[in-house]
Amino acid sequence: MSKIKCLVEECKYNNNCNCDANGIEVRSCGCKAVSCPDETACETFEHR
């Protein structure tokens, strides 16, 4: 699997700034046309 950088310290899948989840799901935050990272969200996030 590709290495996915994670900077969310509160996520249980964050292991030294790498995502250890088996898979990830990223979605838009309700925008019709996403134009920047702030308009996306990681649905795989789980609080530690």
Backbone as XML, in Angstrom:
<?xml version="1.0"?>
<chain id="A" units="angstrom">
  <residue number="1" name="MET">
    <atom name="N" x="0.846" y="-1.180" z="0.000"/>
    <atom name="CA" x="0.000" y="0.000" z="0.000"/>
    <atom name="C" x="0.890" y="1.242" z="0.000"/>
  </residue>
  <residue number="2" name="SER">
    <atom name="N" x="0.426" y="2.284" z="-0.646"/>
    <atom name="CA" x="1.142" y="3.555" z="-0.665"/>
    <atom name="C" x="1.164" y="4.166" z="0.720"/>
  </residue>
  <residue number="3" name="LYS">
    <atom name="N" x="2.215" y="4.916" z="0.999"/>
    <atom name="CA" x="2.276" y="5.636" z="2.273"/>
    <atom name="C" x="1.417" y="6.883" z="2.157"/>
  </residue>
  <residue number="4" name="ILE">
    <atom name="N" x="0.549" y="7.066" z="3.131"/>
    <atom name="CA" x="-0.330" y="8.232" z="3.158"/>
    <atom name="C" x="0.041" y="9.057" z="4.370"/>
  </residue>
  <residue number="5" name="LYS">
    <atom name="N" x="0.400" y="10.298" z="4.141"/>
    <atom name="CA" x="0.801" y="11.199" z="5.209"/>
    <atom name="C" x="-0.424" y="11.616" z="6.013"/>
  </residue>
  <residue number="6" name="CYS">
    <atom name="N" x="-0.311" y="11.561" z="7.332"/>
    <atom name="CA" x="-1.403" y="11.988" z="8.221"/>
    <atom name="C" x="-0.844" y="12.954" z="9.251"/>
  </residue>
  <residue number="7" name="LEU">
    <atom name="N" x="-1.436" y="14.125" z="9.362"/>
    <atom name="CA" x="-0.984" y="15.130" z="10.314"/>
    <atom name="C" x="-2.000" y="15.356" z="11.434"/>
  </residue>
  <residue number="8" name="VAL">
    <atom name="N" x="-2.983" y="14.464" z="11.544"/>
    <atom name="CA" x="-4.010" y="14.592" z="12.572"/>
    <atom name="C" x="-3.562" y="13.780" z="13.795"/>
  </residue>
  <residue number="9" name="GLU">
    <atom name="N" x="-3.009" y="14.463" z="14.775"/>
    <atom name="CA" x="-2.450" y="13.792" z="15.950"/>
    <atom name="C" x="-3.492" y="13.017" z="16.750"/>
  </residue>
  <residue number="10" name="GLU">
    <atom name="N" x="-4.748" y="13.410" z="16.667"/>
    <atom name="CA" x="-5.812" y="12.759" z="17.440"/>
    <atom name="C" x="-6.353" y="11.492" z="16.789"/>
  </residue>
  <residue number="11" name="CYS">
    <atom name="N" x="-5.933" y="11.183" z="15.568"/>
    <atom name="CA" x="-6.452" y="10.006" z="14.868"/>
    <atom name="C" x="-5.715" y="8.747" z="15.310"/>
  </residue>
  <residue number="12" name="LYS">
    <atom name="N" x="-6.472" y="7.691" z="15.586"/>
    <atom name="CA" x="-5.857" y="6.446" z="16.051"/>
    <atom name="C" x="-5.017" y="5.771" z="14.967"/>
  </residue>
  <residue number="13" name="TYR">
    <atom name="N" x="-5.209" y="6.122" z="13.705"/>
    <atom name="CA" x="-4.448" y="5.527" z="12.614"/>
    <atom name="C" x="-3.139" y="6.271" z="12.325"/>
  </residue>
  <residue number="14" name="ASN">
    <atom name="N" x="-2.930" y="7.411" z="12.974"/>
    <atom name="CA" x="-1.710" y="8.179" z="12.765"/>
    <atom name="C" x="-0.559" y="7.495" z="13.499"/>
  </residue>
  <residue number="15" name="ASN">
    <atom name="N" x="0.442" y="7.052" z="12.743"/>
    <atom name="CA" x="1.627" y="6.409" z="13.302"/>
    <atom name="C" x="2.851" y="7.141" z="12.761"/>
  </residue>
  <residue number="16" name="ASN">
    <atom name="N" x="3.382" y="8.050" z="13.577"/>
    <atom name="CA" x="4.539" y="8.860" z="13.154"/>
    <atom name="C" x="4.271" y="9.575" z="11.831"/>
  </residue>
  <residue number="17" name="CYS">
    <atom name="N" x="3.128" y="10.202" z="11.737"/>
    <atom name="CA" x="2.688" y="10.993" z="10.569"/>
    <atom name="C" x="2.396" y="10.152" z="9.335"/>
  </residue>
  <residue number="18" name="ASN">
    <atom name="N" x="2.186" y="8.855" z="9.497"/>
    <atom name="CA" x="1.750" y="7.981" z="8.414"/>
    <atom name="C" x="0.441" y="7.323" z="8.810"/>
  </residue>
  <residue number="19" name="CYS">
    <atom name="N" x="-0.476" y="7.186" z="7.854"/>
    <atom name="CA" x="-1.760" y="6.548" z="8.106"/>
    <atom name="C" x="-1.591" y="5.033" z="8.083"/>
  </residue>
  <residue number="20" name="ASP">
    <atom name="N" x="-1.994" y="4.369" z="9.183"/>
    <atom name="CA" x="-1.897" y="2.906" z="9.290"/>
    <atom name="C" x="-3.228" y="2.200" z="9.011"/>
  </residue>
  <residue number="21" name="ALA">
    <atom name="N" x="-4.237" y="2.925" z="8.560"/>
    <atom name="CA" x="-5.528" y="2.304" z="8.246"/>
    <atom name="C" x="-5.378" y="1.378" z="7.044"/>
  </residue>
  <residue number="22" name="ASN">
    <atom name="N" x="-6.179" y="0.308" z="7.004"/>
    <atom name="CA" x="-6.155" y="-0.626" z="5.870"/>
    <atom name="C" x="-6.637" y="0.022" z="4.586"/>
  </residue>
  <residue number="23" name="GLY">
    <atom name="N" x="-7.472" y="1.027" z="4.709"/>
    <atom name="CA" x="-7.995" y="1.771" z="3.572"/>
    <atom name="C" x="-8.511" y="3.098" z="4.074"/>
  </residue>
  <residue number="24" name="ILE">
    <atom name="N" x="-8.644" y="4.059" z="3.194"/>
    <atom name="CA" x="-9.187" y="5.355" z="3.607"/>
    <atom name="C" x="-10.333" y="5.755" z="2.694"/>
  </residue>
  <residue number="25" name="GLU">
    <atom name="N" x="-11.196" y="6.604" z="3.233"/>
    <atom name="CA" x="-12.293" y="7.167" z="2.450"/>
    <atom name="C" x="-12.256" y="8.673" z="2.633"/>
  </residue>
  <residue number="26" name="VAL">
    <atom name="N" x="-12.162" y="9.387" z="1.526"/>
    <atom name="CA" x="-12.131" y="10.846" z="1.552"/>
    <atom name="C" x="-13.351" y="11.344" z="0.797"/>
  </residue>
  <residue number="27" name="ARG">
    <atom name="N" x="-14.019" y="12.333" z="1.349"/>
    <atom name="CA" x="-15.226" y="12.872" z="0.716"/>
    <atom name="C" x="-15.158" y="14.386" z="0.692"/>
  </residue>
  <residue number="28" name="SER">
    <atom name="N" x="-16.072" y="14.989" z="-0.056"/>
    <atom name="CA" x="-16.174" y="16.448" z="-0.039"/>
    <atom name="C" x="-16.980" y="16.860" z="1.189"/>
  </residue>
  <residue number="29" name="CYS">
    <atom name="N" x="-16.813" y="18.087" z="1.582"/>
    <atom name="CA" x="-17.525" y="18.612" z="2.756"/>
    <atom name="C" x="-18.852" y="19.257" z="2.374"/>
  </residue>
  <residue number="30" name="GLY">
    <atom name="N" x="-19.473" y="18.765" z="1.323"/>
    <atom name="CA" x="-20.763" y="19.282" z="0.908"/>
    <atom name="C" x="-20.698" y="20.273" z="-0.239"/>
  </residue>
  <residue number="31" name="CYS">
    <atom name="N" x="-19.498" y="20.596" z="-0.683"/>
    <atom name="CA" x="-19.349" y="21.512" z="-1.819"/>
    <atom name="C" x="-19.678" y="20.768" z="-3.109"/>
  </residue>
  <residue number="32" name="LYS">
    <atom name="N" x="-20.280" y="21.462" z="-4.046"/>
    <atom name="CA" x="-20.577" y="20.839" z="-5.336"/>
    <atom name="C" x="-19.307" y="20.613" z="-6.135"/>
  </residue>
  <residue number="33" name="ALA">
    <atom name="N" x="-18.371" y="21.554" z="-6.067"/>
    <atom name="CA" x="-17.099" y="21.430" z="-6.769"/>
    <atom name="C" x="-15.976" y="21.740" z="-5.784"/>
  </residue>
  <residue number="34" name="VAL">
    <atom name="N" x="-15.215" y="20.744" z="-5.446"/>
    <atom name="CA" x="-14.107" y="20.919" z="-4.508"/>
    <atom name="C" x="-12.960" y="21.612" z="-5.221"/>
  </residue>
  <residue number="35" name="SER">
    <atom name="N" x="-12.410" y="22.653" z="-4.566"/>
    <atom name="CA" x="-11.316" y="23.388" z="-5.194"/>
    <atom name="C" x="-10.080" y="23.519" z="-4.313"/>
  </residue>
  <residue number="36" name="CYS">
    <atom name="N" x="-10.154" y="23.011" z="-3.052"/>
    <atom name="CA" x="-8.991" y="23.069" z="-2.179"/>
    <atom name="C" x="-9.109" y="21.989" z="-1.093"/>
  </residue>
  <residue number="37" name="PRO">
    <atom name="N" x="-8.012" y="21.617" z="-0.446"/>
    <atom name="CA" x="-8.038" y="20.558" z="0.566"/>
    <atom name="C" x="-9.001" y="20.820" z="1.727"/>
  </residue>
  <residue number="38" name="ASP">
    <atom name="N" x="-9.210" y="22.091" z="2.066"/>
    <atom name="CA" x="-10.115" y="22.421" z="3.174"/>
    <atom name="C" x="-11.556" y="22.001" z="2.907"/>
  </residue>
  <residue number="39" name="GLU">
    <atom name="N" x="-11.883" y="21.689" z="1.666"/>
    <atom name="CA" x="-13.237" y="21.291" z="1.293"/>
    <atom name="C" x="-13.396" y="19.772" z="1.244"/>
  </residue>
  <residue number="40" name="THR">
    <atom name="N" x="-12.420" y="19.044" z="1.818"/>
    <atom name="CA" x="-12.465" y="17.579" z="1.870"/>
    <atom name="C" x="-12.378" y="17.103" z="3.317"/>
  </residue>
  <residue number="41" name="ALA">
    <atom name="N" x="-12.734" y="15.848" z="3.556"/>
    <atom name="CA" x="-12.670" y="15.279" z="4.900"/>
    <atom name="C" x="-12.334" y="13.796" z="4.817"/>
  </residue>
  <residue number="42" name="CYS">
    <atom name="N" x="-11.531" y="13.333" z="5.768"/>
    <atom name="CA" x="-11.196" y="11.910" z="5.854"/>
    <atom name="C" x="-12.254" y="11.214" z="6.700"/>
  </residue>
  <residue number="43" name="GLU">
    <atom name="N" x="-13.033" y="10.353" z="6.086"/>
    <atom name="CA" x="-14.095" y="9.620" z="6.771"/>
    <atom name="C" x="-13.541" y="8.457" z="7.592"/>
  </residue>
  <residue number="44" name="THR">
    <atom name="N" x="-12.276" y="8.108" z="7.407"/>
    <atom name="CA" x="-11.650" y="7.003" z="8.124"/>
    <atom name="C" x="-11.239" y="7.406" z="9.528"/>
  </residue>
  <residue number="45" name="PHE">
    <atom name="N" x="-11.161" y="8.705" z="9.803"/>
    <atom name="CA" x="-10.724" y="9.221" z="11.100"/>
    <atom name="C" x="-11.471" y="8.555" z="12.261"/>
  </residue>
  <residue number="46" name="GLU">
    <atom name="N" x="-10.698" y="8.119" z="13.261"/>
    <atom name="CA" x="-11.245" y="7.646" z="14.536"/>
    <atom name="C" x="-10.399" y="8.253" z="15.635"/>
  </residue>
  <residue number="47" name="HIS">
    <atom name="N" x="-11.066" y="8.830" z="16.637"/>
    <atom name="CA" x="-10.357" y="9.460" z="17.738"/>
    <atom name="C" x="-9.611" y="8.419" z="18.566"/>
  </residue>
  <residue number="48" name="ARG">
    <atom name="N" x="-8.425" y="8.770" z="18.999"/>
    <atom name="CA" x="-7.623" y="7.859" z="19.849"/>
    <atom name="C" x="-8.329" y="7.574" z="21.145"/>
  </residue>
</chain>
